[in-house]
Amino acid sequence: MKVTVFGIGYVGLVQAAVLAEVGHEVLCIDVDAAKVERLQQGSIPIYEPGLESLVRDNHQAGRLRFSTDAAEGVRHASLLFIAVGTPPDEDGSADLQYVLAVAQDIARHMDAPKIIVDKSTVPVGTADKVLQRIRQILHERGRDDLCVDVVSNPEFLKEGSAVADCMRPDRIIIGTASADSEDVMRELYAPFNRNREKIIVMDVRSAELTKYAANGMLATKISFMNEIANLAERLGADIEMVRQGIGADPRIGYHFIYAGAGYGGSCFPKDVQALIRTAEGIDFDACLLKAVERRNEAQKTVLFEKIHRHFGGELAGKTFALWGLSFKPNTDDMREAPSRVLMEALWAAGARVQAYDPEAMHEAQRLYGNRDGLSLCGTKEAALKGADALVIVTEWQAFKAPDFDFIKQQLRQPVIFDGRNLFEPRRMERKGILYRSIGR
């Protein structure tokens, strides 16, 4: 099948590459000419395991192309994906200007029936707005004869494993009332639906809400565990033991019940806020979601509070080694990352940071430049030299089995503040390291 994907950010690029990998002819359209040129040269703008080779191989095979020409994109296929960003507006609601701008471009260039697929994470009712905008422009062009349908097809990708999630999805949500559109979408996704039935068809609004509900549920699990971790710490319990105890219950399970320094990234914070704003728009008090958001914001300060308490508030002039800048492993994404909250609090207190991350160093440089108080180090070992303590913010594999004797030699004090509970407290005690973790 021929497919056009408008927007080659994280979601659009992964989806396009995976569709091309199974044989579809995919044309990607983006307004960013520099990004398009980079992709045409085989360089991708984000770090995601397995994505670079997938893009390069399918581009060389001619199944994956990139362009800035919206008219070419509309001509290329009858199935058009909208995968542009929906950043939070000033009030936290999803900003739909880029989605509606693509809808306008499609309507201006349409000369045949089209199926529009909303892949962007959008509030309930967006498909209606997209359809209304397209039909309005078609009417102005005198082309009321052209048929158009808008399908909701939310993504459920995890940064760090997005390619695998896309190649082997656990479910494929299709929101449509059109039998014809459903048939086309089933044909598109047939290569991913061979082992078992993964396609779930529902009405458009339910599909739109499913995406937000999924992220809201996962964010709730994280914030709940962080709340219990704070209780455990004050009650003399160990949150890791509690996690194992409740995770053994199949009704709860082990996914997303790790206590830590708070969630970040491009999805959970933005989507929880957007769902709260959606609720406010219909005069409904989303009290649980508000509590999830409040707990997460508070959790991002916990590491700083532990550091502040340990040093008696005397942080000016001290240096901290920081391992992990990305909001989670296997990505270079620092959006809403707990590391940013911590670093900015340390700088405000007069401290310095020596930071290392396996993939997010360029992103940190882009965000902070040559900021006074920040040294970006080439290795995790280099970040330790002369620091007063080590702080672990991201659970990269490379941080899970360090040389503790070397750490003690390099630090001015043998202190580790661990925001991801990577180590066993008794082992740290035997090593002669003062170990401050979460909920233990």
C-alpha positions in Angstrom: 0.0 0.0 0.0 1.0 3.6 -0.5 1.0 5.7 2.7 1.9 9.3 3.5 3.0 10.3 7.0 2.8 14.0 7.8 5.3 14.8 10.6 8.6 12.9 11.0 9.1 13.4 14.7 9.4 10.5 17.1 6.1 8.8 16.4 5.9 9.5 12.7 9.4 8.4 11.9 9.1 5.1 13.8 5.7 4.3 12.3 6.9 5.2 8.8 10.0 3.1 9.0 8.2 0.0 10.3 5.5 0.3 7.7 8.2 0.5 5.0 10.0 -2.5 6.5 7.0 -4.8 5.8 6.7 -3.6 2.2 4.5 -0.5 2.2 5.6 2.5 0.1 5.8 5.4 2.6 6.4 9.1 1.9 7.2 11.3 4.9 6.4 15.0 4.8 7.7 17.6 7.2 8.0 21.4 7.2 11.6 21.2 8.6 13.8 21.2 5.5 17.0 20.6 7.5 15.5 17.5 9.1 14.3 16.2 5.7 17.8 16.7 4.3 19.4 14.9 7.2 17.1 11.9 6.8 17.7 11.8 3.0 21.5 11.6 3.9 20.9 8.7 6.3 21.2 10.6 9.5 18.3 10.5 12.0 17.5 13.3 14.5 16.7 11.1 17.5 18.3 8.2 19.3 16.1 5.1 19.4 17.6 1.5 19.4 17.3 -0.1 16.0 15.7 2.9 14.2 18.8 4.2 12.3 19.4 1.0 10.4 15.7 0.6 9.7 15.4 4.1 8.2 18.6 3.8 6.3 17.9 0.4 4.8 14.3 1.2 3.7 15.3 4.6 2.3 18.0 2.9 0.2 15.5 0.3 -0.9 13.1 3.1 -2.1 10.3 2.2 0.2 10.8 5.2 2.5 11.1 8.7 1.2 11.2 12.2 2.7 10.0 15.5 1.3 8.8 18.9 2.3 6.2 19.0 -0.5 2.7 18.7 1.1 1.0 18.5 -2.3 3.3 15.5 -3.3 2.3 13.8 0.0 -1.4 14.2 -0.7 -1.0 12.9 -4.3 1.1 9.9 -3.2 -1.5 8.0 -1.3 -5.2 7.8 -0.3 -4.1 6.9 3.3 -2.7 9.9 5.0 -1.3 9.8 8.6 -1.1 12.9 10.8 1.8 12.4 13.2 2.8 15.9 14.1 3.4 17.1 17.7 0.7 18.2 20.1 2.7 20.2 22.6 1.1 21.5 25.8 -0.5 25.0 25.5 0.0 27.5 28.3 -2.8 26.0 30.3 -1.6 22.4 29.8 -4.2 21.5 27.2 -3.0 19.9 23.9 -2.1 22.4 21.2 -3.8 21.3 18.0 -2.5 24.0 15.7 -0.1 21.6 13.9 -2.7 18.9 13.5 -5.2 21.3 12.0 -2.5 22.9 9.8 -1.9 19.5 8.2 -5.6 19.0 7.8 -5.7 22.3 5.9 -2.8 21.3 3.6 -4.6 18.0 2.8 -7.8 19.7 2.0 -6.2 22.3 -0.3 -4.5 19.6 -2.4 -7.1 16.8 -2.4 -8.4 15.7 -5.8 -9.6 12.2 -4.8 -11.1 10.5 -1.8 -8.8 10.2 1.3 -8.7 8.4 4.6 -7.0 10.6 7.3 -5.5 8.8 10.2 -4.9 10.7 13.4 -1.7 9.1 14.8 -0.8 12.1 17.0 -1.9 12.0 20.6 -5.0 14.2 20.5 -7.9 15.1 22.9 -11.3 13.5 22.4 -13.2 15.3 19.6 -10.1 16.1 17.5 -11.2 13.8 14.7 -14.4 15.8 14.4 -12.4 19.1 14.3 -10.1 17.7 11.6 -13.0 16.5 9.5 -14.8 19.8 9.9 -11.7 21.8 8.9 -11.2 19.6 5.8 -14.8 19.8 4.7 -14.9 23.5 5.2 -11.9 24.0 2.8 -13.3 21.5 0.3 -16.6 23.4 0.3 -14.7 26.7 -0.3 -13.0 24.9 -3.3 -16.3 23.7 -4.6 -15.2 20.1 -4.0 -18.0 18.8 -1.8 -18.0 15.7 -4.0 -14.8 14.4 -2.5 -15.2 11.8 0.2 -13.0 12.0 3.4 -13.0 9.9 6.6 -11.0 10.5 9.7 -9.8 7.5 11.7 -8.3 7.5 15.2 -5.3 5.2 15.4 -3.4 6.1 18.6 0.2 5.0 19.2 1.4 3.0 22.2 5.1 3.3 21.8 7.6 3.3 24.7 10.7 5.3 24.1 13.7 3.0 24.1 11.7 0.1 22.7 9.6 1.9 20.1 10.7 -0.1 17.1 10.0 -3.4 18.8 6.6 -2.1 20.1 5.7 -1.0 16.6 6.8 -4.3 14.9 5.1 -6.4 17.6 2.3 -4.4 19.0 0.2 -5.8 21.9 -2.9 -4.1 20.4 -3.9 -2.0 17.4 -6.7 0.5 18.2 -8.8 1.6 15.2 -11.4 4.2 15.8 -13.9 4.4 12.9 -17.6 4.0 12.0 -16.7 3.3 8.4 -16.6 -0.3 7.2 -14.5 0.8 4.2 -11.9 2.6 6.4 -11.8 -0.4 8.7 -11.0 -2.7 5.8 -8.2 -0.4 4.6 -6.7 -0.2 8.1 -6.9 -4.0 8.5 -5.0 -4.4 5.2 -2.4 -1.9 6.3 -1.8 -3.7 9.6 -2.2 -7.3 8.4 1.6 -8.0 8.6 1.5 -7.2 12.4 -1.7 -9.2 13.0 -0.7 -12.7 12.0 0.0 -14.5 15.3 -3.2 -13.5 17.0 -6.0 -10.9 16.7 -4.5 -7.6 17.9 -6.9 -5.2 16.2 -9.6 -3.6 18.3 -12.2 -1.6 16.4 -14.2 1.0 18.3 -15.8 4.4 17.8 -13.5 7.4 17.2 -14.0 9.1 20.5 -13.4 5.9 22.5 -10.1 5.4 20.5 -9.0 9.0 21.3 -9.7 8.5 25.0 -8.0 5.1 25.1 -4.6 6.6 24.5 -5.0 9.2 27.3 -6.5 6.6 29.6 -3.6 4.2 29.1 -1.0 6.9 29.9 -3.0 8.1 32.8 -3.2 4.6 34.3 0.5 4.1 33.9 1.3 7.5 35.4 -1.0 6.7 38.3 0.8 3.4 39.0 4.1 5.2 39.2 2.9 8.0 41.4 1.1 5.5 43.7 4.3 3.6 44.2 6.2 6.8 44.9 3.6 7.8 47.4 4.0 4.4 49.1 7.8 4.8 49.0 7.6 8.0 50.9 5.4 6.2 53.5 7.8 3.2 53.6 10.8 5.5 54.3 9.1 7.1 57.2 7.7 3.8 58.6 10.9 1.9 58.4 9.8 -0.4 55.6 11.6 -1.2 52.3 9.7 -0.3 49.2 11.6 -2.9 47.2 10.2 -5.6 49.5 6.8 -4.1 49.2 7.1 -4.0 45.4 7.8 -7.7 45.3 5.0 -8.5 47.6 2.3 -6.6 45.7 3.8 -7.4 42.2 3.3 -11.1 42.8 -0.5 -10.5 42.8 -1.5 -11.0 39.1 -4.1 -8.3 39.4 -1.3 -5.8 40.0 1.8 -7.2 38.3 5.3 -5.9 38.2 5.1 -3.3 35.4 5.4 0.3 36.4 5.6 -0.3 40.1 9.2 0.8 40.7 9.7 3.7 43.0 12.0 6.4 41.8 12.6 10.1 41.2 9.4 10.7 39.2 8.4 10.2 35.6 9.3 12.5 32.7 9.4 12.4 28.9 7.1 13.6 26.2 4.0 11.6 27.0 3.0 11.0 30.6 3.4 14.6 31.9 1.8 16.1 28.8 -1.0 13.6 28.5 -2.0 13.7 32.2 -2.2 17.5 32.0 -4.2 17.4 28.7 -6.7 15.0 30.2 -7.1 17.2 33.2 -7.8 20.2 31.0 -10.2 18.1 28.9 -12.1 17.3 32.1 -12.2 20.9 33.1 -13.6 21.8 29.7 -16.7 19.7 30.5 -16.9 20.8 34.1 -15.6 17.6 35.6 -13.1 17.5 38.5 -10.4 15.0 37.6 -9.3 14.8 41.2 -7.3 11.6 40.9 -5.3 12.8 37.9 -4.5 16.0 39.6 -3.2 14.1 42.6 -1.0 12.0 40.2 0.4 15.1 38.7 1.1 16.7 42.2 2.8 13.6 43.5 5.0 13.4 40.4 6.1 17.0 40.7 6.8 16.6 44.4 8.7 13.3 43.7 11.2 15.1 41.4 12.4 17.1 44.4 13.0 14.2 46.6 16.7 13.6 45.6 17.5 17.3 46.2 15.8 17.1 49.6 17.9 14.1 50.6 21.1 15.8 49.4 20.2 19.1 51.2 19.4 17.2 54.4 22.6 15.2 54.3 24.8 18.2 53.9 22.9 20.3 56.4 21.9 22.8 53.7 25.5 23.7 53.0 25.6 23.0 49.3 27.4 26.1 48.0 30.7 25.3 46.5 30.1 21.5 46.5 30.3 19.3 43.4 28.0 16.4 42.6 28.6 13.6 40.1 25.4 12.9 38.2 24.8 9.7 36.4 21.9 9.9 34.0 20.3 12.9 32.2 17.6 11.3 30.0 14.2 10.7 31.6 14.6 6.9 31.1 17.2 4.6 29.7 17.7 3.9 25.9 16.7 7.4 24.8 18.3 10.8 24.6 15.1 12.6 25.6 15.4 15.0 28.5 11.9 16.5 28.3 10.4 16.8 31.8 13.4 14.7 33.1 13.9 14.5 36.8 17.6 15.3 36.2 16.7 18.8 35.1 14.8 19.5 38.3 17.7 18.3 40.4 20.4 20.1 38.5 18.5 23.4 38.5 17.9 23.1 42.3 21.6 22.3 42.9 22.7 25.3 40.8 20.3 27.5 42.7 21.9 26.3 45.9 25.4 27.2 44.6 26.6 23.7 43.8 28.3 22.3 40.7 27.3 19.3 38.6 29.6 16.9 36.7 27.2 14.9 34.5 27.4 11.8 32.3 24.8 10.0 30.2 25.4 7.4 27.5 23.1 9.2 24.9 21.8 12.5 26.2 25.0 14.6 26.3 24.2 16.4 23.1 20.7 17.2 24.3 22.1 18.5 27.6 24.5 20.7 25.6 21.6 22.0 23.5 19.5 22.7 26.6 22.1 24.3 28.8 25.0 25.2 26.6 28.2 26.3 28.5 26.2 27.0 31.7 28.3 27.9 34.7 28.1 25.0 37.2 27.7 22.2 34.6 30.5 20.0 33.3 29.5 17.3 30.8 32.0 14.4 31.1 33.0 11.8 28.6 32.6 8.9 30.9 30.8 8.0 34.1 34.2 7.6 35.8 35.3 11.1 34.8 32.2 12.5 36.4 33.2 11.2 39.8 36.6 12.9 40.0 36.7 15.3 43.0 32.9 15.2 43.5 31.4 15.4 47.0 28.8 12.7 46.2 27.4 10.6 43.4 23.7 11.0 42.4 22.1 8.4 40.1 19.0 9.7 38.2 18.6 7.3 35.3 18.8 3.5 35.4 21.1 2.9 32.5 22.5 -0.7 32.3 26.0 0.8 32.4 25.3 2.1 35.9 24.1 -1.2 37.5 27.5 -2.9 38.2 30.0 -0.1 38.9 33.4 -0.4 40.6 32.5 0.7 44.1 36.1 0.8 45.3 36.9 3.2 42.5 33.8 5.3 43.4 35.0 5.6 47.0 38.5 6.6 45.8 37.2 9.4 43.5 34.5 10.9 45.8 35.4 13.3 48.6 32.8 11.5 50.7 31.6 7.9 50.1 28.0 8.9 49.5 25.6 7.7 46.8 22.1 9.2 46.3 20.2 6.7 44.2 17.0 7.8 42.6 16.4 4.4 41.0 17.2 1.9 43.8 19.8 0.1 41.7 21.8 -1.4 44.6 21.1 -3.4 47.7 21.5 -1.3 50.9 23.3 -4.0 52.9 25.9 -4.4 50.2 26.5 -0.7 50.2 27.0 -0.8 54.0 29.5 -3.6 53.6 31.4 -1.5 51.0 31.5 1.4 53.4 29.3 3.6 51.3 26.5 5.7 52.8 23.6 4.9 50.6 20.5 7.1 50.3 17.8 5.6 48.0 14.1 5.9 47.6 11.6 4.5 50.1 14.2 2.3 51.9 
